[in-house]
């Protein structure tokens, strides 16, 4: 039995593609272990799948001034030591990294122990964590053909993003019951990412009365970001985060308002869900989500609304525009070139292990 170590964390987008690979890797007979942070979102998600989980210290390499820049390098050094110890103990045949800063020590440790490593870059351009990891990788998977020009020749393969099988098995009737909606109306799903978006949340709440005149609204606010002054009704429900019911909610949704993380928007594309994409601003990111959203808008899959332009009127206008033209968006998504990302990535894993 071959052993594989999966790694990646910090946000749901660095975990869910790994979760999509796990059932197929099990079928192939791999002994699967996961290395993530001590208390990141990946810990709960992976432990619920009964996969052995190993936590390490992690720190973020920030491009902006922060007091944590003084302490996080020590966490990175500690995490590297812990990753080296785990790789020596587990003796994996291969490592697969979905990215995030927790993955960097694991990739570096794997290289030092001569363990082949495959990494996945979701965005149009590699982030800092993957820039550090790329020289140590045997193969690099990516979503966009444009990304190949930014990666080493001979290493990079366009695979697309692994999509969890259960997302295609949603039941809209179950979603209606779960949300307590009594009337079948157009449904709007707001997904601000696993940590939520204050800007998007506030814009939704400020025009909620107008939105609920037409739509049933499912609002995923992010951890600790729900609004106690906006109680659930027969037209509006809010949750911090959803896991097992997400497929049902997506099945019910006619329009989605979402951040533009690559994994999230690739899931929307696969499910043919018209969306208003609100990428993280340049103040809060390196601009990768903006590039992702512009690419999707150019392809006719979604509408782009820049975060600095978000207010109650612009958001409501964008939602209505996408809903009224939803069939056009769906037709464009049907023409998209699809890849079986899971099969391609598993084949690469088998090739190098």
Beta strands, then each sheet from edge to edge (+ up, - down):
strand 1: 3-7
strand 2: 31-37
strand 3: 52-56
strand 4: 94-97
strand 5: 116-121
strand 6: 139-142
strand 7: 156-158
strand 8: 186-191
strand 9: 215-220
strand 10: 236-239
strand 11: 255-258
strand 12: 275-277
strand 13: 302-304
sheet 1: 3+ 2+ 1+ 4+ 5+ 6+ 7+
sheet 2: 10+ 9+ 8+ 11+ 12+ 13+
end
